């Protein structure tokens, strides 16, 4: 997940990370566990969560 966010070169949405991981974003509820994992990484300082819900690499 970290490599996907880092390779994006800018803020990414959860559904973009999910698509890279092979998760179908059209299926309801499939992205919520991923959103939780990305939020945990942000809480631990590995990622930065922007107010609009996108994620970037912590600088």
Chimera marker file (.cmm) of the C-alpha trace (Angstrom):
<marker_set name="trace">
<marker id="1" x="0.000" y="0.000" z="0.000" r="1" g="1" b="0" radius="0.5"/>
<marker id="2" x="2.815" y="2.370" z="0.845" r="1" g="1" b="0" radius="0.5"/>
<marker id="3" x="4.495" y="1.773" z="-2.515" r="1" g="1" b="0" radius="0.5"/>
<marker id="4" x="1.236" y="2.460" z="-4.346" r="1" g="1" b="0" radius="0.5"/>
<marker id="5" x="0.743" y="5.781" z="-2.554" r="1" g="1" b="0" radius="0.5"/>
<marker id="6" x="4.399" y="6.709" z="-3.016" r="1" g="1" b="0" radius="0.5"/>
<marker id="7" x="4.363" y="5.799" z="-6.707" r="1" g="1" b="0" radius="0.5"/>
<marker id="8" x="1.290" y="7.907" z="-7.378" r="1" g="1" b="0" radius="0.5"/>
<marker id="9" x="3.235" y="11.152" z="-7.072" r="1" g="1" b="0" radius="0.5"/>
<marker id="10" x="0.364" y="12.940" z="-5.373" r="1" g="1" b="0" radius="0.5"/>
<marker id="11" x="-2.764" y="12.449" z="-3.291" r="1" g="1" b="0" radius="0.5"/>
<marker id="12" x="-4.607" y="9.199" z="-3.978" r="1" g="1" b="0" radius="0.5"/>
<marker id="13" x="-8.118" y="8.091" z="-3.169" r="1" g="1" b="0" radius="0.5"/>
<marker id="14" x="-8.864" y="4.800" z="-1.440" r="1" g="1" b="0" radius="0.5"/>
<marker id="15" x="-10.534" y="3.441" z="-4.565" r="1" g="1" b="0" radius="0.5"/>
<marker id="16" x="-7.357" y="4.084" z="-6.582" r="1" g="1" b="0" radius="0.5"/>
<marker id="17" x="-5.277" y="2.095" z="-4.093" r="1" g="1" b="0" radius="0.5"/>
<marker id="18" x="-7.924" y="-0.632" z="-4.108" r="1" g="1" b="0" radius="0.5"/>
<marker id="19" x="-7.887" y="-0.828" z="-7.890" r="1" g="1" b="0" radius="0.5"/>
<marker id="20" x="-4.093" y="-1.311" z="-7.830" r="1" g="1" b="0" radius="0.5"/>
<marker id="21" x="-4.516" y="-4.113" z="-5.295" r="1" g="1" b="0" radius="0.5"/>
<marker id="22" x="-7.170" y="-5.801" z="-7.427" r="1" g="1" b="0" radius="0.5"/>
<marker id="23" x="-10.146" y="-4.886" z="-5.241" r="1" g="1" b="0" radius="0.5"/>
<marker id="24" x="-13.312" y="-4.143" z="-7.215" r="1" g="1" b="0" radius="0.5"/>
<marker id="25" x="-14.375" y="-0.630" z="-6.108" r="1" g="1" b="0" radius="0.5"/>
<marker id="26" x="-17.898" y="-1.155" z="-7.459" r="1" g="1" b="0" radius="0.5"/>
<marker id="27" x="-18.718" y="-3.749" z="-4.782" r="1" g="1" b="0" radius="0.5"/>
<marker id="28" x="-20.143" y="-1.982" z="-1.707" r="1" g="1" b="0" radius="0.5"/>
<marker id="29" x="-18.124" y="-2.417" z="1.463" r="1" g="1" b="0" radius="0.5"/>
<marker id="30" x="-14.997" y="-3.806" z="-0.187" r="1" g="1" b="0" radius="0.5"/>
<marker id="31" x="-13.025" y="-0.582" z="0.280" r="1" g="1" b="0" radius="0.5"/>
<marker id="32" x="-13.893" y="0.059" z="3.943" r="1" g="1" b="0" radius="0.5"/>
<marker id="33" x="-11.280" y="-2.354" z="5.364" r="1" g="1" b="0" radius="0.5"/>
<marker id="34" x="-8.685" y="-0.763" z="3.080" r="1" g="1" b="0" radius="0.5"/>
<marker id="35" x="-9.740" y="2.718" z="4.220" r="1" g="1" b="0" radius="0.5"/>
<marker id="36" x="-9.227" y="1.572" z="7.812" r="1" g="1" b="0" radius="0.5"/>
<marker id="37" x="-5.754" y="0.220" z="7.075" r="1" g="1" b="0" radius="0.5"/>
<marker id="38" x="-4.717" y="3.423" z="5.311" r="1" g="1" b="0" radius="0.5"/>
<marker id="39" x="-6.086" y="5.477" z="8.204" r="1" g="1" b="0" radius="0.5"/>
<marker id="40" x="-4.087" y="3.381" z="10.681" r="1" g="1" b="0" radius="0.5"/>
<marker id="41" x="-0.950" y="4.018" z="8.643" r="1" g="1" b="0" radius="0.5"/>
<marker id="42" x="-1.754" y="7.732" z="8.776" r="1" g="1" b="0" radius="0.5"/>
<marker id="43" x="-2.297" y="7.578" z="12.543" r="1" g="1" b="0" radius="0.5"/>
<marker id="44" x="1.099" y="5.911" z="12.937" r="1" g="1" b="0" radius="0.5"/>
<marker id="45" x="2.832" y="8.576" z="10.843" r="1" g="1" b="0" radius="0.5"/>
<marker id="46" x="3.573" y="6.530" z="7.718" r="1" g="1" b="0" radius="0.5"/>
<marker id="47" x="1.010" y="8.370" z="5.573" r="1" g="1" b="0" radius="0.5"/>
<marker id="48" x="-0.673" y="11.747" z="5.694" r="1" g="1" b="0" radius="0.5"/>
<marker id="49" x="-4.472" y="11.881" z="5.433" r="1" g="1" b="0" radius="0.5"/>
<marker id="50" x="-5.749" y="15.055" z="3.827" r="1" g="1" b="0" radius="0.5"/>
<marker id="51" x="-9.071" y="16.665" z="4.833" r="1" g="1" b="0" radius="0.5"/>
<marker id="52" x="-10.691" y="15.558" z="1.563" r="1" g="1" b="0" radius="0.5"/>
<marker id="53" x="-10.021" y="11.882" z="2.423" r="1" g="1" b="0" radius="0.5"/>
<marker id="54" x="-7.060" y="11.305" z="0.133" r="1" g="1" b="0" radius="0.5"/>
<marker id="55" x="-3.694" y="9.986" z="1.274" r="1" g="1" b="0" radius="0.5"/>
<marker id="56" x="-0.122" y="11.054" z="0.556" r="1" g="1" b="0" radius="0.5"/>
<marker id="57" x="3.318" y="9.975" z="1.731" r="1" g="1" b="0" radius="0.5"/>
<marker id="58" x="4.422" y="11.730" z="4.898" r="1" g="1" b="0" radius="0.5"/>
<marker id="59" x="7.207" y="14.184" z="4.057" r="1" g="1" b="0" radius="0.5"/>
<link id1="1" id2="2" r="1" g="1" b="0" radius="0.2"/>
<link id1="2" id2="3" r="1" g="1" b="0" radius="0.2"/>
<link id1="3" id2="4" r="1" g="1" b="0" radius="0.2"/>
<link id1="4" id2="5" r="1" g="1" b="0" radius="0.2"/>
<link id1="5" id2="6" r="1" g="1" b="0" radius="0.2"/>
<link id1="6" id2="7" r="1" g="1" b="0" radius="0.2"/>
<link id1="7" id2="8" r="1" g="1" b="0" radius="0.2"/>
<link id1="8" id2="9" r="1" g="1" b="0" radius="0.2"/>
<link id1="9" id2="10" r="1" g="1" b="0" radius="0.2"/>
<link id1="10" id2="11" r="1" g="1" b="0" radius="0.2"/>
<link id1="11" id2="12" r="1" g="1" b="0" radius="0.2"/>
<link id1="12" id2="13" r="1" g="1" b="0" radius="0.2"/>
<link id1="13" id2="14" r="1" g="1" b="0" radius="0.2"/>
<link id1="14" id2="15" r="1" g="1" b="0" radius="0.2"/>
<link id1="15" id2="16" r="1" g="1" b="0" radius="0.2"/>
<link id1="16" id2="17" r="1" g="1" b="0" radius="0.2"/>
<link id1="17" id2="18" r="1" g="1" b="0" radius="0.2"/>
<link id1="18" id2="19" r="1" g="1" b="0" radius="0.2"/>
<link id1="19" id2="20" r="1" g="1" b="0" radius="0.2"/>
<link id1="20" id2="21" r="1" g="1" b="0" radius="0.2"/>
<link id1="21" id2="22" r="1" g="1" b="0" radius="0.2"/>
<link id1="22" id2="23" r="1" g="1" b="0" radius="0.2"/>
<link id1="23" id2="24" r="1" g="1" b="0" radius="0.2"/>
<link id1="24" id2="25" r="1" g="1" b="0" radius="0.2"/>
<link id1="25" id2="26" r="1" g="1" b="0" radius="0.2"/>
<link id1="26" id2="27" r="1" g="1" b="0" radius="0.2"/>
<link id1="27" id2="28" r="1" g="1" b="0" radius="0.2"/>
<link id1="28" id2="29" r="1" g="1" b="0" radius="0.2"/>
<link id1="29" id2="30" r="1" g="1" b="0" radius="0.2"/>
<link id1="30" id2="31" r="1" g="1" b="0" radius="0.2"/>
<link id1="31" id2="32" r="1" g="1" b="0" radius="0.2"/>
<link id1="32" id2="33" r="1" g="1" b="0" radius="0.2"/>
<link id1="33" id2="34" r="1" g="1" b="0" radius="0.2"/>
<link id1="34" id2="35" r="1" g="1" b="0" radius="0.2"/>
<link id1="35" id2="36" r="1" g="1" b="0" radius="0.2"/>
<link id1="36" id2="37" r="1" g="1" b="0" radius="0.2"/>
<link id1="37" id2="38" r="1" g="1" b="0" radius="0.2"/>
<link id1="38" id2="39" r="1" g="1" b="0" radius="0.2"/>
<link id1="39" id2="40" r="1" g="1" b="0" radius="0.2"/>
<link id1="40" id2="41" r="1" g="1" b="0" radius="0.2"/>
<link id1="41" id2="42" r="1" g="1" b="0" radius="0.2"/>
<link id1="42" id2="43" r="1" g="1" b="0" radius="0.2"/>
<link id1="43" id2="44" r="1" g="1" b="0" radius="0.2"/>
<link id1="44" id2="45" r="1" g="1" b="0" radius="0.2"/>
<link id1="45" id2="46" r="1" g="1" b="0" radius="0.2"/>
<link id1="46" id2="47" r="1" g="1" b="0" radius="0.2"/>
<link id1="47" id2="48" r="1" g="1" b="0" radius="0.2"/>
<link id1="48" id2="49" r="1" g="1" b="0" radius="0.2"/>
<link id1="49" id2="50" r="1" g="1" b="0" radius="0.2"/>
<link id1="50" id2="51" r="1" g="1" b="0" radius="0.2"/>
<link id1="51" id2="52" r="1" g="1" b="0" radius="0.2"/>
<link id1="52" id2="53" r="1" g="1" b="0" radius="0.2"/>
<link id1="53" id2="54" r="1" g="1" b="0" radius="0.2"/>
<link id1="54" id2="55" r="1" g="1" b="0" radius="0.2"/>
<link id1="55" id2="56" r="1" g="1" b="0" radius="0.2"/>
<link id1="56" id2="57" r="1" g="1" b="0" radius="0.2"/>
<link id1="57" id2="58" r="1" g="1" b="0" radius="0.2"/>
<link id1="58" id2="59" r="1" g="1" b="0" radius="0.2"/>
</marker_set>
